[in-house]
């Protein structure tokens, strides 16, 4: 198996993504942190999103290095990371009953076996598979698209109304973003690691056969092409095709250069000029 990994910081102050790589038990993961809407800073100035991603990855890595970890189901690992995240927030004085204060992280874990692949998923970190006949399969569903799409639509409406700066557009969509965060770990919204025990009811997990499987791509949503030229599902499929054609690092560089052409996010509606980009490409 050939493995490529990358994690590149966007235009934010911190890289709020993290990677999990354990070749011994063939456990791999991508974590994408999200800063709380009510700002929090750690002792070193860390954002809540950074802390959520780092703590979640550390918890899972420590569990995977344990003998017991080799036998633990991936959903149990995500739930333990979620539990530890809640403990850290309580210790930091975060009011865990208020969603706007919660540090949060989307997550995707994959463990490779001889004949199948196990996965566990929360949020919008995606897993895409390619097979020998060229079939491209979206293994996971972007659960955040249900709240991200209205935000992008409102952003586009703001541009059409004459707003010309990202700061103005950000103020316009803030109520929509707050409304989206209120749906964390609910049946109307999406799953996410944020310390809420309801994660257990909304995360997804399972296994796929390795028969005819040639590649798996794990990635955070920063890899999505902002041009959005196709249906959302087709845009996701295009990512793995471009990565296979260009190479992971070259695709990331191409994407960053594209984002730099639209710093105010007016041509390609989005809330950040450049999001953190983290990915793992597994080729069998």
C-alpha positions, 0 to 999 in steps of 0.5 A: 500500500502506498500512502501520501499525506498532507496538511496545509494551513489556510489563511487562518492564524492556526491550522485547525486540521490534524492527521492520524497515521498509524501504519502498524495497525493501518489506522488513518484519520483526518480531523477538521476543527471549528472555532467556537462562535464565542471566541476562546483562546488557550494559554498559547493563544490557540483557538477552540478549533485548533484545540479540538482537532489536536486533542481529538487526534492525540486521544485517538493516536494514544488509543491506537498505540495501545494493545487494546486499541488494535481491537477497539471499533472506530466508533468507540475511538471517536466517542472517547475523543469526544468525551475527552474533548468535553472534559478539556472544555469543562476544565477550561471553563467552557459552558458546555450547555451553550453550543456557541461556546463549544470547540468542535471537530469533524472527523474521519477514521479508516482502518485497513484490513486484508479484505475490507476497510472499516470507517467512522465519520462525523461531519464533513471530512470525506472518504472517496473510493476508486475501483479497478473499473474506474467507478468512483464511490462517495463512501461518506456523506457531507453532513454539513452541506445541509447548513453550508449551502444556505450560507453560500446562497446568502453570501451570493445574494449579498454579492448580488446586492452590492456588498464588495468585501469579505468583512461585510459579507461575513456580517451578513451570514453570521446569523445563518452560521449561528443557526447552523451551529445550533443544529450540531448533533441533532436530527435536523443537522449533523454530527460533530465531535464537540463534547455532546454525548448525542454524537453517538446517535448521529455519527456514521460508521461501517465497512466496505469490501476491498474487492477491486478497490484501488484507492481511498482518499480521506480529506477535510473540506478545504480540498473542495474546489470553490468553483463548484462547476458541477453538482455537489456530488460530482464536484466531490468525485472530481477531487479524487480524479484531479488528485490522481492526475496531478498528485496530492501536493500539486492539487493543493498548490493549484487550489491555493493559487485559484483561491488567491485569485479571489481574496474577497470571496466574491467570484467563488462564494465561501466564508474563508479565502483559503481553508486548512487542507488535510488529506491522506491518499491510500493506493492499494 
